Amino acid sequence: MLVAAGATSVADARETPRAATASSPPATVADLVRKVDIPYTQFTLANGLRVLVHEDRKAPVVAVSVWYNVGSKDEPPGRTGFAHLFEHLMFNGSENAPGDYFEPLREVGATDFNGTTWFDRTNYFQTVPRPALERVLFLESDRMGLLLGAVSQETLTNQVGVVQNEKRQGDNQPFGLVEYAQLAALFPAGHPYRHATIGSMADLDAASLDDVRSWFRAKYGPNNAVLVLAGDISAAEARPLVEKYFGHIPRGPENRPAMAPVPTLPAPAIEVMKDRVANTRLYRNWAVPGLLDSESAALTVAAGVLGGLSSSRLDNELVRKDQTAVRVSAENQAFHRVGIFEVQVDVKPGADADAVARRLDAIIADLIAKGPTADEVQRVVMTEVAGRIRGLEQVGGFGGKATALAEGALYADDPEFYRKRLLALGRVTPADVQQVLRKWLTRPVYALTVVPGERGPYEEAAAARASASETATSGQATVAKPGEPAAAGAAALARTERKPPSVGQIADLDFPEVERARLSNGIEVVYARRQTVPVIRLAAEFNAGVAADPPNAAGVQSLMLRLLPEGTTSRSSVQIAEEQERLGAQIQPAASRDRSALLMTAMTPNLGPSLDLLADIIRNPAFAPAEVERLRAQQLALIAEELTQPAGLAQRALPPLIYGPEHPYGHPPSGTGREASIKAVRREDLVRVHQAWIRPDTATIFAVGDIPLSSLVAELERRFGDWRPPAAPKGEKHFAVEPPAAHARIVLVDRPQSPQSYIYAGQVLPVRGSDDTLDLRAANEVLGGNFLSRINMDLRETKGWSYGARSSVDLLEDRSSLLLIAPVQADKTGPAVQALVTHVRDMVGGRGITPVELQQVINANTRQLAGQFETSAAVLGALRSNALYRRPDDYWEKVADRYRGMTAQKLDAAARAAIDPARIVWVVVGDASKVRGQLEGLGLPVETVRPD
C-alpha cells in the first residue's frame, strides 16, 4: 500500500470489499467478432445507383445515408477545397425544395443529420422517423438530380464565405497549420493527397458558377453513389420507394479516382514550426498503404501498441516512467488509396525537447527491432473490436450501421468489409506487426517539431470579394436553368412529382421503462434495459462536480478524479489500463459543473471483471506520490493549453465575470482550475476530497444494458454493497453566494495573430435547472439553439461571417445561464457583436416568436424523440439529467404534449422574464490591434485584458 508518511490511507477509511464471486472467463476477440453482423439486401437501379437496406426494428426510425465517390483527392489544380465547398452548396436547396435543406429536416424531426467531405468521399446523412422517410428520399433525390437550377451566385458567394470561416476556425487553433505542412512534406507535387480537404483561400476565392456546374455534372450522378437505408424498413418496402424517387435520374460520368502511389521521401525531412502553443509537440510521419492493403490491419495494430492504447509503449515510457511528456498518441490514418502513420508527443513544459525526441526515436526503433508481445497485440485488437460493437448500436450518424455498409461498398466494393476488417485484425500476429514496422517505418521520416513562438503571415481571403448581400443587389444572382441535367449530354430530368410528399403520423416516444433498486448500503440503482448490443453502460455518479471546489482550490476535484484510474492499493496505473484493454472496457472519470462520475462501458460477457476493476478504482485509490506529481504536471499543461485556445480563453474568462470568483460556478467549466491551486495541492488534500465527495451516501448508479435489473443489482451488490461512508463529513457546495450585479460590457482578451475572433457572452438567469424551463429553452431555439435560429441564419447563412453561431440555456443545478457563442472573421468582429446584441434585444423587446418559428420548434421537438433516444448512451444521459433536474421518469414521454401546447405568447413571456440584454457580459478573444477599434463604437465599455 502506497501511503505518504503521516497521511491517511483512502482504504483505511472504509471496509475492504468482499472478494467477488467467481466470474466466467472473459469473452475473447473471436467471441465478440461473431456477434458483429449487419444483415443487408443489395440491389442496383438501372441508372447505376447502388442501394443497401438493413432492417433494424429496435426504434421507429430509418437512417438515410448517401455516399458519393468524390472527395478532395479528385480536385483539379487550382480548385482545392471545391469538393467540400460543393458539400455546403448541397444544403442550400434544389429546384423542388428551395431554401435551406435543414429546414425540412428539422420539420420532420431528423436527428444525426449532416454532411462531410474527406479525401475520398462526400456523404450526406440523416436519421428520420419512419413516416418521414418518403419526404427525405424526395429531398435527397431532388438534390442528386435537380440541384443546379437552384444554385445562384448569391448562394455560392455566401458559402465560400462560410467555408473560409470554417478554415479560419480550424487554422486559429493551436497546431492548426500543421496538416498543411504534413501533406506538403509527405506527398510530392501533383499527388492527389497533397492538399488539405478544406483547400486554400485563393482557390476558394476563385470558385465560379461554371465550376459548380461542371463539378455537379461530372461527380454527382447516381452511378457514382451508394444509398443505404438502415432501420425500421425492409428491402421489400424500400425498393419501390427508391425506384420512385431515384429511378428517373439519368446516369452520369463514372468518377474513377486516380491511383495514388505510396511515396517514399528521398531523405529524412526535418522541420521546425513556430506557433502560439503552450508546449513543444513532436511529430513523426510516414506515408503508408491505404485501407484496402493487406498490411493495413497490422499497421493499425502497430500504431495501437506504439501510442494508441492507454498502456502503449509511449505512454508507459515517456508519460509514466520518464515523465517527460504529458500526452502521446500514434495512429494509422487509413484512407482509400494511402495512409499516414502519425506519432505525436507533447513534451512536458520544462523538459528537454531534443532529449525527448531522441528517446522517442529510440522507443520506435526498439519496437521495430523486437516487435510487440502477443498480449499487446491482443489488447489492441480487443479495443478495436469493442469500439466497433459499441458504434453499431446506432443505425446512422457518423459511425453506425449505415456508415459501415456504405464505406465498404464505396471503397472495397464489399458492404461486409467492416467485418472482414475485424477478422483481419484478429489474425494479426506479433510477427506481422514487426514486419510492417520494418518495411514502412525504417524509411525516411518526416519529423516536425512545433515550438512556442509567433506564427508567420496568414493566408487570407481576397479583401475585395463581394459579400453575399452585395452580390444579390448587383444583379449577379445567376442561376442555372431549371431541369438542367446531372450528366453532360443527358436528357433534362423530368420529375413527375414536384411537391415533397406528406409526412405520416409520427408516434410519440416510448421511452424505455425505468427500473429502480437499492443496494444493501442504500445506493440507488436507476436502470433502463435496451437489448440491442451486448454492452452495459454505467455511470457511478456523485453529488460533487466542478462546483465542489472551494474558490481557493479550483481544479482539485478534477485532479482527484483523474487520479482514480491511475493506481489503487492493489493495481498500478499500467495494470488498470491493461485490464481495461483485455476486457474491451472503458472506465473514465468525468466531472460536469454539478456531478462527478466514473463512466464505464463494458461488454456484457465481461461485466463481472469490469465491475471488479471499477469498484477498486472508486473505493481504493492509492494517490501514489509519483502519480500525483505526474497528473499534476498534466493538468498544469492542460491549463496552459486552454490559455492558447480561443474557446479555452473565453470559457476561463466569462464565469467569474458573471457568477463572481467566489461562486461555485465561477470556476472554469473545464474543471482544470487555476495554476496556483493545482501547484499547491498536496496528496493528503486529495485524500480528503475523495473522502468528502466520492462515497456511498453521495452516490447513485445509473445504467443501461441488455440484462435484467436483478442480474445487474446482484453484480453491483458484490462490489459495492458493503461500502460504508468514511468518518469524514460529506462535502458541501456553497450556492448561497450571490452572483454580482452584472452590467453589459465588453472584455477583450488580446490574442495576437488571430484570423478569427471568438465571441462568448453570457448572463446569469433567474432560473435553476430544476425549474420548469421548457418554454425558455424553446424560445432560445429560435434565438440561437439550432441551425435555423436567428443568429446562425444571420451570421452564417446571410452574412457569411461565421462557420456557425449559437446560443444556449446552460441548465445547472443552481442558477443557470444564457450563453452566446460566435467565432467570426476578425474584420467583422464589431458588426457581429452588434448583430448579436440586436437579436437579443429583438427577442425580448419587439420581434416576438413568429408562427413559422413556433411551428418549427413544435415539429422538431415532437418528431425527433425516437431518434434522439435510439442509443443506450442517450438513454443513460436522460436518466442522469432527469435526476439532476428532478424530473419524473416519464418526463420524455410527456414532453411532446407540452410542446404541442406551446404558444408564441408563452415563449415570448419566458424569454422576457429571464433574459436581460443590459446584464450580458461580452467576452471577445481576438487580436486587439485589429478589433478594439471595431468594438469601441458599439456604445459599451471595452476593457482589454491579457489571457487569464
N, C-alpha and C positions, 0 to 999 in steps of 0.2 A: 504494500500500500504506500503510495507516494503522498506524504503529508509533510508540509513545511513545519519546521520546528515551532512549537507554540501555537500552531493553527489548529482549527477544529476540522476533523475529517467529516466530509459530507456523509459517508457511510455510517459514521458513528451516531449521526443524528436520527437514525431510523433503524427499523429492524432489517436484517438481511433477508432478501426474498427467499421463499422456499424454492427448492430445486424444481425446475419444470418437469412435467411428466414426459415420458419418452415420446418423441415425435417420430413420424415416419421419415425415411431418408429424403433429403431434398430432391425436388424434381431435377432431372438432367436437361441439358440443351435439347437432346433428341426428344425427350418427353414434351417439351414446350413447342418445338417446331411442329410436331404432329398436330398440335392444336391450332396452328395457323392455317386458315383456309378461307378463301373468298370465292365461293362458287359463282360462276357467271355464265351468261349466254352471250354469244357474239354474232353479229350479222353486219353486212356491208350493203349500203344503198347503191343504187345504180350509178349515182354521181360520185361514188368513192368514199362517202362518209362512213367511217368505221365506228360501230356502236357496240358498247359493252353494257350489260344490265346485270346488276347484282341485287337479289331480293333479300331484304332485311326488315322484318316486320316489328322490330322492337319499339319503334316510335312512328307516328303517322307523318313522316317527313321523307322527302326524296332529295338526295344530293345530285345536282346537275353540274357536271364539270366538262368543259370544252378545252382541249389542249391542241394548240396549233404547232405544227412542226416548223417554227421560226423563232429565232432568238437573235441576240446581238452578234453572234458569230456569222450571221448571214448578211450583215450590213455592208454595203459597198464603201469604198474610201470616200471620206468627206461627209458621210452620213451616220457617224457614230451616235448612238443614243436613239436612233429612229425607231427601232422595234419597241422600245419602252415608251417613247412618245406616242406611238400608234396605239399601244395598250390604253393609254389615257384617253385618246380620241374615241375608242370603242365604248367608253362610258358616257359619251355626250349625245346619245340619241341616234336613231336611224329613221328611215323615211316614214315608217308607220308607228314609230314610238319616239317622237321628237322629245327633246329635253333630256335632263339628267337621268341616266339609267338607274341611279339609286332610288329615284322616286317611286317607280313601280315596284321595285324590290321591297322597299320598306312598306309599301301599301299592302303587299301580300304576306308580310311577316317573315321575310327571308332572314336567315342567320348565316354566319360564316360566309358572307359574300364579299368578293374582292376579285382582283386580277393581279397577276405578277408576270414579270419578264425576267429571264435569265439568259445565260449564254446560248442555251439550246432550245428554249421553248417559251411560248407565251400561253398562259392559261387564264380562264375565267371560271369562277365557281360560285355557287350559292346553294344553300340548303333551304327548301321551302316546304310548307305544309302540302300534303298530297293533293288537296283540292286546288292548289295554285300551280300545279305542275304545268298544265297546258299554257297558262299565261307566260311562264318562264321559257318554255320551249318556243313560243311565238317570238319572244323578245330576243332570245339567242339566235334564232334562225333569221330574224329580220336584220340583225347587225351582221350576220355572216353573209347574207345575200344582198341587202339593201342599205348599206351604210353611206355610200358616197353622196347620195342625194341629200343627206342631212349635214354634211361637213362643210362649214363655212370658213372663210379666212378669219373671222372673229373667233370662232372656236379654236382654230389652230393657234392663233396668236396667244389666246388665253392659256392653252395647255402647254405651250412652250414655256410661258412664264411660270406655270405651276411646276413643271419638271425641272426648270432651272433652280427653283427654290427647293425642290427635293434634293437636288445636287448640292446646293449651298448648305442645307441642313445636315447632310452627311459629311461634307467637307469641313464644316465648322466644328466637328467633334475632335477631341484629341486623337491622333493617329488617323484622322480622316483622309489623309492624302496618300496613305501607304499603298493602297491597292493599285493606284496608277503606276507607282514605281515598280511594284512587284511584276505586274503584267508586262510592262515595257522591258524589264530586265530578263524575264524568263522566256518570252516569245519573240521571235525575230519579226522585222517589218513585214507586213503582209499576212502574218499568221492570223487566223480567224479569232483567236482568243487573246489577242494582244491588247485590245482596248476594253475598258470597263463598260458594263451594260448601260450605265447612266449617261455615257457619252461626254462630249466636250461642249463647252458653252458656244464656241464658234459654230460647230456643226448644228447644234440646236437652233441657233440664230438663223442658219441658212435654210432650214426646213421650209418647203413650199407646198402649196396645194397639189402641184404636179407630183411631188414626191409621195404625198398621201395617196393619190390615185394609183400611181404605179405600184406602190408597196401593197396596197389592198388587192389589186388585180393579180399580182404575182404570188402572194403568200397566203391569202385568206380563203382559198377555195375549199369546199367540203372535202375534197380528196386529200387535203393537206391537214386534216383534223381528226381527232378522236373525241367522241362524245361518250361519256359514262353517266349512267343513271344508277344510283345506288340507294336502296332504302325500301320504302313501302310501295313497291311496284314489281310486277313480274315481267318477264320478257314478252309474254303474250299480250300484256296490256301496253307495253312500251312500243312495240314495233309499229302498230298503226299510227300512234301519235308521232313518232319520229318521221315516218313516211309522209304524214300530213304536213308537218311543219318544215322539214328539211329536204324532202324528196325532189322538189322542183328547183332547187338551187343548182345552177349549172356548174359543171366541173371546171376547175381552173388549172393553171400550170402546176406541175408537181415540183415542190421545192426539194432539191437534192443537196443538202448541206455538204460543203466541201470537206473532203477528208483532211483531218488536221493531224499531221505527224507530231510525235512527242519530241520536242527539240532537246538537244544537249548543249550546254554552254561550252564554248571552247576553252574556258579557263574560269576559275572561281571569280565571281563578281562581288566585290566588297564595297559597300556604300554606307555613308552616314548621312542621316537626315535630321534637321532641326525642326522641332515642333513645340508648341506650347503644351507640354506634357509634364506630369508630376514626377515621372521616373523614367529611367532608360529602359527601353524594350529591345530585346534581341530577336531577330527573325532568322530562320534558316528555311530556304525554299528550294524545291526541286520540281520540275515538270515530270509527271509520271503518266502511265497509261490510264485510260478512262474507265467508265463504269462497266463496259462490256468485256473488257480484257480479262483473261483468266487469272491474271495476277492481282486484280483489283481487290479481291477479298482479303488476300494475305497482306496487302499494303494497308488496308483498313485495320486489321488486327495489329500490324506493326505500329501504327500510329497510336492505337489504344494502349499498347504496352509501354510505349515511349512516354506519352504525355496525355493520354485520353482518360485513363482510369484515375480515380482518386488515389489509388495506390500505385500509380505509374512510376517508372524509373526516375523521371524528372521530379515528380512530387517528392518521392522518398529521399532523393539525393540532394536536390537544390533547396526545396522548401522545408522539409522536415530535418534532414541531417545537417547540411551546411548552413541553412537558414540565410542564404544569400539571395534568394528570390522570394517574392511574395505571391506569384502566380505563374503557372506554366500550362502549356497545352500543346497537343500535337494532333493533327487532323489530316486525313486523306480526303481532300475535296475531289470527289469523282464526278466529272462532267461526262457528257456523252462521248466525246472524241478523246479528251485528255483529262488529266487530273493534276492537282497541285498538292504536293506533300508539304505541309507547313508546320513549323515548330515555332512557338513563341515562349519567351521567358521575360517576365517583368522583374528587373533587378531591384532588390531591396534598396531603398534610399540609403545612401552612405556606403554601400558595398562597392567593391572594385569591379566595374563592369567588364573590364578586359579579363580579369581573373575568372569571372563568372562565364564569360564567353569561352574561355579555354576549357573550363570544367564541363560546359555544355557539350562541346565538340568531343571531349573525352568520353562522356556518357554515351553519346550516339555511336562513337567508334567501338566502345565495349559491347554494346548491343549487337552491332554488326558482326563483331568478331566471335561472340559467344552464343548469340541467339537468345530467344526468350525461353522461359521454363514452360512446361506443359500447363502448369497451374495459371500462369499469366495469360496464356492463350485462351484457356477455358473461361477465365473471368471476363475477358474482353467479349468473347462470343456470347456468354450468358447475358451480359449487359446490353449488347446489341439486340438480341432476340427479345428480351423482356421489354425493351423500349418499343420495338415494333408491335408487340402484342398490345401494349397499352394504347398505342396510337390507333390500332384497328378497331377500337370500340366505336369510333366516330365514322359515320358514313361519308362525310365530306370534309370541308376545311382544308387546311394545309397538309395534313398527314394522315387522313383517314383512308377508308377502303377505296373510294373513287380515285384518289391520288395514286394509290399503289397500282391499281389496274391500268390507269392512263399512262403512268410513267413507263411501265413495262411495255405496253403496246406501242408507245411512241418511240422509245429508244431501242428496244430489243425485239420489236415485232412479236412480243410474247407477254400477254397480260399476267402470266404467272411468274414473271421474272422476279418479283418480290420474294416469292417462296424459294425459288432456285438460288437466289442470293443468300438467303438464310441457310439453306443447305450447304452452299459453298463455304460460308463462314464456319459452319460446324465441322467441315472437313479439313480446315486449315491446321497444319501441324507446326511445331516449333521450327522444323527444318524448312518448311515453306516460307515462314516469316524471315528466317535468316537469309534464305536465297534471294528474296525480293529486296531485302535491305542491301545485300552485297551488290545486286545488279543495279539498283537505282540510286541509292544514297552514297555510293562511292564516286559518282560522277561529280563534276564541278558544281559547287553550291552557290546560290545567291544568298549572301549574308548581308542583311540590312540591320543597322543599328540606329534607332531613333532616340535622340538625346534632347533634353530640355533646351529651349532656345527660341529665337524669333523665326517665324516662317519666312519663306521667300515670298515674292509677289504672287498674288492670287489671280487666276484667270477669271475675269468677269465677263458677263454678257455685254453685248453691244449696247452702249448707253442710249443710242438713237432708236432702238427698237420701239415701235409703237405699242401702246397698251391696247388691251382688248377693246376698251370703250372707244379709244381714238380710232381704231380700225373700223369699228362698227359705224361711226359717224362720217367716215371719209369715203363711203361708197365702195369699200373693198370687200364687203361681206359676201364674197362669191361662193356659190355652192355648185356642186355637180348637178347634172340633170337627174331628175327622178327616174328610178329604174335602171340606172347605169349598171352594167353587168359587173359581176365579180371577176370574171376572167376575160382577158383580152380576146376579142373575136367571138365571144359567146353572145347568144341572143339575149336581149333585155329580159330581165326576170319579170314574169307576170305572176303576181301573187293574187290568188282568188280571195283571200281574206285580208282585208286591210285594217280591221279593228282587232285589238287584242281580245282574246276570249274572256268570258266572265270567270270569276273565281267562285267555286262552290262553297258550301257551308263548311267553315273550319271549326272543328270541335274545340271546346275549351280543354285546358291542360288536365290530365290525370296524373297528378304528382305521386310519386311512389309513397306507399304507406310508411309513415314514420313510426318506428317502434322504439320503446324505451325500456331500460332496465337499470338496476344499480348493482354495483359490486358490493361485497360484504363490508367494505370500508366507507361506503357512501358515494363513491364516484359514479356519476350518472353516465350512462351509455345511450347515445342517440343514434339510431341506425335506420338506414333505408336499404332494401335489398334490390339489387339490379343484377340479373343473371345474363349478362351479355358477354363478358370476357372473364377469364379466371384470375381476377385481380381484386384485391382488397385495398381500398384507400381509407386511410385513418388519420385523424388529427387528434393528438393528445394536447388539449388546449388549456391554457392557464390564464386567469384574470390578471394580466400584467401588461405587457406591451411596452412600446417606447415611452408611453405616458407614465410608466412606473419609475422612470429615472428621476431622481431629485434634480433641481436646477444645477447643482454643482457636480453632478456625476452623469452628464449626458453621454449616452453610448455604452454604459456599463451593462444594461440589460442585454443588448445585442452581443456584446463581447462574451458575457456569461453563456448565452445560448449557443454561440458559435463554438465555444469550447466543449460543449456536451459530447458531441461525437468525436472529439479529439483525445479520448482516453478515459477509461474508467478504472476502478480499483482492480479490475481483473483483465482488462483488454487494453492494448496500446492503440494509438491512432491508426497505425498501419493495419493491425488486426481487425479493427472495426471496418475500415474501408474494404479490406479483402473479403470479410464475411458478407457484406452487402453485395459485392460483385458476384460472389459464388451463388448467392441466393436469387440474384436478379431483383433485389430490393433497393429501394431508395429511402433513406432516412435523412430528413433535412430540418434544421432549425429555422424558424421564421418568426418575425415579430411585426405585427401591424402597430398602429398607434395604441390600440386598446387591448390586444391579446398577444401572448407569447404561445408558441406551439412547436411541437415536434411532429412533422408530417411524415407519414410512412406510406409507401406504395409497395405492396408485396404480391408476388404470385401466390394464388390461393394454395397450391400444393406445398408452398414453403412458408405458410403463415406462422406455424409454431416457432421455428428457429428465428424468423424475422422478428416476432414479438419478444423472444428472448433477448435479442440484441437491443430492441427499442427500450425494454424495461431496464436493462443495465445502463444504457445511456442516460435515461431520465433519472434513475434512482441513485446511481453510484458514480457520478463523475469524479475524476481524480483531481482535476485542476492542477496537474503536474506543473511545477515552476517553469520547466523548459517550454511546455506547451503554452503556458500563459504568455511568456515572452514572445513566442513565435506568433501567436494570434494577435497580441498587442501590436506587433510590427505590421501585420497585415491590415489591421483596422486603421492604423495611422496612415498606411498607404492608400486605403480606400478614401479616407478623409481628404488626403492630398489630391487624389484623382477627382473627387467631387469639385474641388476648388479650381479645376481646369475645364470642367464641363459646363456648357451654358445652362442646362436644366439643373445640374447639381448646385451651381452657384445660386440660381434663383430659389430653389427649394430650401436652401440653407438660410437665405436672406429673409424670406417672407414670414415664416411662422413667428419669430419673435417680434416682428413689426405689428402683426395683427392680434396675436394672443398675449404678447408680453413674454419676456425671458423667464419669468417665474412660473408661468402656467405649464401644466403637463404637456400641452400641445405646442409649446414654444420651442421645442427641440426640432432639429432637422428630421423630417419624416422618414428618411432612410434608416434611422437608428444608429448611424455610425458615431454620432455625438460630436464632441469638441476635442481638439488635440490635447488640451490641458488635462481634461478629466481622464482621458484614456492613458496618458502618461502617468497620472498619479495613482491609478487604481492598483491595489495590492491583491495578492491571492486570497487573503482572508476576507477582503471585501466581496470578492466574487462568491466565496462560500456563503457569506451572509445573504447575498442577493438571491442565491439559489434557494436557501432555506426559507426565505421570506416569500418567495413567489412560486417556485416550482415544487408543489406539494399537493397532496391529495385533496385538501379542503379548498383548493382554488381550481381544481381540475374538472374538466368534462371531456369525455371521449366521444368524438363524432366519427362515424364510419359508414361506408357504402361498399357493399360487396355481394358476392354470389352465394353465400352460405346462410343458413338460418341464424337468427339472432342468438338463439340458445347456444349454438356452437361457438359463436364469437365470444359470448359472455364467458363461457367455460374457459376459453383460451386466455381471455383477459384476467379472469379471476386468478388463474395460476400465477400470473406475473405481477399483478397489482393488488390483489385482494387483501394482502397483509401489510400493505404500505400504510404507515401511520404518519400523521403530521409531526414535525420536529417540535421541540420545546419553544423555539423562537417564535415570536408573534408574526402573524400574517402581514404582508406589506399593505400599504395604504396609499392610494392616489389622491392628490390634493386638488380636486376640481373647484374648490371654493374660491380659488384665486380668480379675481375678476379681470377679463381682458381690458386693455386700455381703451379709452375713448378715441378710436382711430379717426383720422380725417384724411380726405383724399389728397394724395401727394404722389410724386414720382421719386423713387430711389433708383438711381442709375449706377449699376455695378460695372465698372470700367473693365472691359476685356478687349484689349487691342487686337487688331488683325482679325476681327470677326466679320465675315461677309454677310451674316445674318444677325439680327437682334432677337433675343428671346424675351418675350413679354409674358410676365407671370404676375397676375393681380389677384387680390383676394379681400374678403370681408368676413368677419365672424358673424354668423347668423343667429337670430334669437330662437333657434330650434335645436333640439337634441335628436340623436339617432332613433331614440325610442318614441319620438313624437310621430304623429301622422304627417308624413312629408310627401305623400304621393302626388298631391296637386302641385306642390312646389317643384318636385322633380320633373313632372310633366311640363310645367312652364319652362324649366331650364332646357328641356329637349328642344323647344322652339328657339330659345336664345342661342344655345351652343352645344346641346347634348348629343347631336348626331350629325352625319354628313350633310343633311339637308337643312341644318339650322341656319339661322340668320347670319351669324358671324362667319361661319365657314363658307356659305354660298357667296357672301360678300368678299371676304379677303382672299379666298382661293378661286372660286368659280367665276366671279365677276371681275375682280381686280387683278388676279394672278400674282399677288404679293406674297403668298404663303403656300406651303405644301399642305397645310391644314391648321385650322383654328378651332378651339372648342372651349366649352365651359362645363363645370360640373358642380353639383351639390355634394360636397365631401362629407358623407354621413359618418359621424363619430358617436361614441358612447355619450360624451358630454356635448359641449357646444360645437356644432358643425360649421362649415364654412362654404362660401361660394368661391370658386377658383376660375380664372380665365387664363387661357394659355394660347399664345400665338407666336411661333417663330416667323419672322418676316424679314425680307431683304432689307439690308441696312439703310438704303436710301429712302425707304418708305416707313421708317420706324415711327416718326411723329404722326403722319397721316393714319397709320394703323392704330395707334393708341387712340387718336381722336375718333376713328370709326368705331372702336370698341366702346368707348365712352358713350357715343351716340346710341349704339344699340342697347346698352344697358338702360339709358335714360328713356328710350322709346318703350322698352319693355315695361317699365314701372310708371311711366308718365303719360303716355299718349297712345302709342300704337299697340293696342291690345292684341291678344291672340285672335287670328282670323279663323273663319270657319274651315278653310282649307287646312291650316296648320293644326287645328284641333282634330280634324278627321285623320290627318297623318299620324298624330300621336296615338289616337284610339286604335286605328287599324294595326299599326306596327306592334303595339304592346299587347294586343289581344291575340294576334295571329302568330307571333313569334315564339310563344311559350313552349310549344312542343320541341322545337329545335333548340331553344335556349337551355333545356334540361335534358338533352339527348345523352350526355355523358355522365359517368359517375362522378367525375371531378366537379362538374357543375352542380350536381345534386348535393355533394358534400359541401360546396360553398354555400348553397342555400340553407342547409341545416345550421351551419355556423353563423351566417348572418341573421337568420331568424332568432337564434338565441341571443346574439349581441343586441339586436334592436327590439327584443321582447315581442316578437311576432308569434301568432299561433302557428301550429304545424300546418294548417290548411291555408296559410296566407297566399301561396302562389296559385292555389286552385280558385280562390275567390277574387283575385286581383283583376281578372278580366272584367267582371261585372262592375267593379269600381271604375275602371277606365271608361266603360260604356256609359256610365252615369255622369261623366265629366261635362262641364260646360266651360265656355270661354270665360265667363264671369268668375267662376271658381278659380280658374288658373290665374287670371289677372289679379284677383284678390290675394292669392297665396304669394305671388311674386312681389306685389306691392307691400305686403305686410313684412316680408323678410329682407328684401334687397334694398339697400340704400346707396345710391351712387356716390353720395358725399362721404361715405366711410370706406370706400375701396382704396386700398394702397396698391400702387402700380410699381412693380419691380421690373426694370429693364436691364438685361445683361447684354452689353454691346460695346462697340468701340466708341468711347466718349468723344473722341475727336471728330467723329462723323455724325453722331446722333444727338449730342446735347443741344445743339442749336435747334434741331427739329422739335425737341421736347419743350424748350423754353417758351415757345409760342403757343402752348396749349392752355395757358391760364392756370396751371397747377404748380405748386412749389416743386423744384427739382433739386435733389441732393445727390452729388456724385460720391461714391464710396469705392474703396478697394475691395477685392474679394474677401469675404468673411470678416 
